[in-house]
Amino acid sequence: MRLARPFVGLCVVVVLLAGSAAALYARARGQSTKVDRPQITNIAVVRIRVTNGKASHAFYSKILGLPQAKQGCFSKTSTNVECFNVNSSQKIELVSNDPGDGKNGIEAVAYHARDANLMREYLMARGVKVGDVKKDAAGDNYIEVRDPEQHRVIFISPGTGVISNIAISPKSNQLIHTGWVIEDRGAADVFYRDVLGFHLYWQGGMKDNETSWVAMQEPNGNTWLEYMLNISPTADHHTLGVMNHISLGVVSIQEAEARLIKNGWKPTEKPKVGRDGKWQLNVYDPDDTRVEFMEFKPAEKPCCSEFTGTHPGPQ
């Protein structure tokens, strides 16, 4: 009978340790977090590496016709950082980069989030390593993380914690998606789908029975991240520039082409209907980063899979 008390105590310790381990496992799996994921809406900022500031300025300001932003930028503008307005709620920043370092052209993608503080709590509860909440040059709160491929992902919320509801003009430029080379779709899905709540918008490839492009749409928006799959680890600079890209949505690809030519663009490609059934036109910045103009809605039935999300642009 003297062994009863120590035995009971040992049982309690074992149960507590087992319970703690189960709780930690559940937390890592996202099964017991008490923090709801704040809304994640559309793309807010894309930061693009450039090696020739003068040539890049001419391309983005003159050829693409983007006005230089005087305020409201994520980064403080300088000789090494230039900022352009895409529309009232989206910006492109050009970041000077050493021509010899070989890094991909898309330095970071930022998304609008309901509340950066709550987003940090949520990500930490899901076992994601995340930095402190900081303020950007515009005074907005932001946090940043790295996805499984070490891409820089940023979440921005206004200092008030309320997402802006400023309407985007149907005639304005709109960033509708970005693309990143993804080596491990399974790991990317755990992060973007399971943790962040992104959902499949469309997927397909050059052949009906292959999947090379996976469009993952934000949970509360209608822009998306495109996984660029099956890319050789020894792909050259131009190929990586094609894959790591941005896309501007337009109502008419023919009108977009005419505007580009009027702005001084020398055509290297013709508009075409992509495998997703949408008209598109590719242009390239001085560092070979692809800027894909794409119509908001498909003109034909897509190959491979149906669309499962809301199209951006005028509805």
N, C-alpha and C positions, 0 to 999 in steps of 0.2 A: 504493500500500500504506500510505502514511502516514495516509490517511483512514480506515483500518479501525478504529483504536482510538477516535477521536472518534465515528465512526458507530455502533460497537457501544455506546459509552456513551450516545449519544443514544437508541438503541433501548431500552436498559434504563430510562432515565428515562421514555420514553413509555409503556412497559409498566407501570411502577410507578404513573404517574399514572392510566393507564386502569384499573388494578386498584383504586386508591384510590377513583376515581369510582364504579366498579361496586359496591364494598363499601358506599359511602355510600348509593347508590341501593337496594341490597338491604336495608340496615339500615332505611331509611325505609319500605320495603315490607314489612318484617318477615320477610325471607327468610333472614337470617343471624344473628338474635339467638340467643345461647347461654343466655339467661335464660328459663326456663319461666315461664309465667304462674301465679302463685299462685291457689289456689282463691278464687272469689268466690261467696259464698252470699247469703243473703236480705237484704232491707232491714233496716238497723240503726236509722237515725234519719231522720226527715223534719222539716225546719225550715220553719215556716209563718209568713209575715209577717202581723201583725195591727195594726190601728190603734186598737183600743179594748181595752186589757188586761182591764178589768173584765168587759165583755160576752163577750170571748173565753174568759176563765177560766170563766165560768158555762156557756158552751156545751160546752167540752171536758170539764169536770169533772162538771157536773150532767147535761146532756142526753146526752152520749156516755158518761158514767159512768167516765171514765178517772181513776185515782188520781194525785195529784200525786207526783212522784218526789222523794225526799229525797237520793238519791245515785246514782252511776252514770250521770250525764248527760254528754252531749258538751260542753255549754257550762256555765260557771259561772252558776248562777241569780242573778238580780238583779231590779231593778224593770223591766228591759227584756227579760229572758229568763225564761220559765217552762217547766218540763219535766214531762211526764206519762209514766207507764208505760203502754205498750200491752200488753206482757207482759214476761216475764223477759229477753228479748233485743231488744226493740224499744221505741223511744221517739219521742214527738212533742215538739218544742220550739216554743214560740210566741215570735216575735221582734218586738219593737215596731218599727213602721215609720211613716214620715211619710205621712199620708193623701194628700198631694198628689203623691207621686213616681210613682204609676202602675205600680209594679213588680208582676210576677205573684206570686201568693200563695205559691207553693212556692219558698222561698229556697234550699234545698239538699236533696239526697237522699244519704244515706250507706249504704254496703253493708258487710257483714262480709267481710273478706278474711283469708286465711291469715297473711300477713306483710306489713306495710306497707313494710318496708325492701325486701323482694324485689319488691313491687309497684312501688315507685319505680324500681328497677333495670330491671324489665321494660318499664315505660312509656317510660323514657328510651331504652332500646334500640330501641323502636318509633317513636322520633321525637316522642313526646308531651311537651309542656312540662308539667312537674310541680314542685311546691314541695318543700321539705325535709320530712323526717319530723318531726312534732311530737307533743306529748302533749296529749290533751284533758283536760277537768276530772275525768274518771274515772281518769286515769292511763293510758289506752290510747293506742297509737300510731296516727297517722293521716296521710294525705296527701290532697291535693285537686288536682283538675284542672278544666278547663272543657271541656265538650263543644263540638262545632262551632256550636251555637246559643248558646254562652256560659252554659249552665246549670252550676251549681256541683255537682260530683260528688265525693264523699268516700269514701275507703276506710279502714275502721277495723279494727285488729287489737289484741287484748289485749296488754299489755306483755310477756307471755310469748311472744307470737307464735303462740299456739294458739287456734283458734276454740272458743268455748264450745259444749259439747254439751248444755246445759240443755234439757230437753224442754219443749215448749209444751203446756199443757193444752188439750184439744179444746174446752173451754168458755170459754177466754180469748179476748180480742180478738186479732186478727192483722192486721197490715198486709200485704195481699197484692199490692198494686200501687200505683204512682204514675203520673200522666199529665203529660206536658209537651207544649206546642205545638211541633211540629217543622215547619220550613219546607222543609228539604231532606232527604228520606229517604235519598238516596244518601250524603250526607256523614255522616248519623247512623249509617247501616249500617257505614261504614268504621270509625267509632269504636267503636260498641257491639258490632257483630258481629265485624268483622275483628280489632280490637285486643283488646277485652275478652272476646270469646268468647260474648256473648249469642246466643241462638238463638230462632227464631220459635216462639211458643207458639200464636198464633191471629191472624188478620187478617180484617177485614171492613168493612162500611159499611152505610149505610141502604138501599142498593140492592145486589142480588147482584153486580152488575158493577162496583162501585166499592170502593176501599179507602181508608177514612178513619181506621181504627184499627188499629194494628199492635202487638201485644203481644210484647215481646222479653224472654225469660226469662234469668236469670243462668245461667252455665254450670254452677254446682254447687249451685243452689238451686231453689226452686219459686215464688218471687215474680217480679214482672216490672215492666218499664217500658213504658208504653203511649205510642207515638207518636200524637199527635193531629194529623192531617194536614188539609190543605185549609182552613185557617182564614184568614179575611181579615186582612190586615195592619192593617186599621182596625177590627177587632173591638172591641166595647165591654167595659167592665169585667166585666159579668155573664157575657158569653160566655167571656171568658178565665178567669173563676172556675170555669165549668163544665168547661173543657178542662184547665186546670192543677189537678189534683185528687189526692186520695188515696182508697184503697179499703180498707175493713175487711172481712175475710172472716168469714162466719158459717155455721153449720150450717143454720139455718132463718131465712128472711127474715121470716116471720110472727112468730116469737118476737122477732126484732130490732125489728120495728115496734112490737110491744106494749111492749117494754122502753123504747123511745124515748118513746112516749106516756106511759108511767108516769113517766118522768123529766121530763116537762113539755114535750115537743116538740109543736108544733102542726102537724099534717100539712099539707103543701103539695103532696105527690105521693103516689101509690099505688104499692105494689110492682108490678113488671112483669117479664116475661121479656125479657131483652135479646137482641140479634141473635146473641150467642154462646151462647144457650140457657140462660143462668144467670139465676136470680131476682136482682133488684137493687132497691135503694131509695135515692133521693138525698135528702140533707139538706144544708143550707148553713150555714156559720159566719157570724158577723156581717159578715165582709168578702166574702161571696159565694164563698168557696172551697168547692168541692163535696167532701163526704165521701160516698162511694158505699159502701153496704153491699151485699155480693155473696155469694151462696152459693158455697161452695168448688167444687162440682161442677155441671155442667149438668143441667137437668131435661129439656131437649129437645135435639134434634140442632141444632147451630149452623148458621147460614147461612154461605155464602161459602167457608169452608175448615174442615178438620178440626183438632182440637187436636193438637199435635205435641210436647207436653211433659207433665210430671207436674203434676197438680192439687195445690194446697196444701191444708192442713188435714188432718183425720182421713182416713186412707186405708182 
